[in-house]
């Protein structure tokens, strides 16, 4: 799941034309965390922090958990 979130992060940042500094500012993360998300699949960034970053950019993330018998 984390890798997918990082992929979406990359798409959002690219589509908005943000550099690392701009992405960090709007997401509430450090440039180091942005670099980690974009280049290392968020290896040292928690899923919660990644989700908070999406929120800072105006996105809402919803998860669905289904039980399959």
C-alpha positions as CSV (number, residue, x, y, z in Angstrom):
1,X,0.0,0.0,0.0
2,X,2.8,2.4,0.8
3,X,4.4,2.0,-2.6
4,X,1.0,2.8,-4.3
5,X,0.7,6.0,-2.1
6,X,4.2,7.0,-3.1
7,X,3.3,6.5,-6.7
8,X,0.3,8.7,-6.4
9,X,2.4,11.3,-4.5
10,X,4.7,11.4,-7.5
11,X,1.8,11.9,-9.9
12,X,0.3,14.8,-7.9
13,X,3.7,16.6,-7.5
14,X,4.5,16.2,-11.2
15,X,1.1,17.2,-12.4
16,X,1.2,20.4,-10.2
17,X,4.7,21.2,-11.3
18,X,6.1,21.3,-7.7
19,X,9.7,21.2,-6.9
20,X,10.8,19.5,-3.6
21,X,10.6,22.8,-1.7
22,X,7.1,23.6,-2.9
23,X,5.9,20.0,-2.3
24,X,7.3,20.1,1.2
25,X,5.6,23.4,2.0
26,X,2.1,22.4,0.8
27,X,2.3,18.9,2.3
28,X,3.7,19.9,5.6
29,X,6.7,17.6,5.2
30,X,10.4,18.2,5.0
31,X,12.3,18.1,1.7
32,X,14.1,15.0,3.0
33,X,10.7,13.3,3.5
34,X,9.6,14.3,0.0
35,X,12.8,13.0,-1.5
36,X,12.3,9.7,0.4
37,X,8.8,9.3,-0.9
38,X,9.7,10.1,-4.5
39,X,13.0,8.2,-4.7
40,X,12.9,5.5,-2.1
41,X,9.2,4.4,-1.9
42,X,8.8,6.2,1.4
43,X,11.2,3.9,3.2
44,X,11.6,6.2,6.2
45,X,8.2,8.0,6.1
46,X,5.2,6.5,7.8
47,X,2.0,5.9,5.9
48,X,0.2,8.3,8.3
49,X,2.7,11.1,7.4
50,X,2.1,10.4,3.7
51,X,-1.7,10.6,4.2
52,X,-1.3,13.8,6.1
53,X,0.7,15.2,3.2
54,X,-2.1,14.4,0.8
55,X,-4.5,16.2,3.1
56,X,-2.2,19.2,3.0
57,X,-2.5,19.2,-0.8
58,X,-6.3,19.1,-0.6
59,X,-6.9,15.3,-1.0
60,X,-8.9,12.9,1.0
61,X,-7.9,9.3,1.1
62,X,-10.6,6.6,1.9
63,X,-9.8,2.9,2.5
64,X,-12.2,0.1,2.2
65,X,-11.8,-3.1,4.1
66,X,-13.9,-6.0,2.9
67,X,-14.2,-9.5,4.4
68,X,-14.2,-12.2,1.8
69,X,-15.6,-15.6,3.0
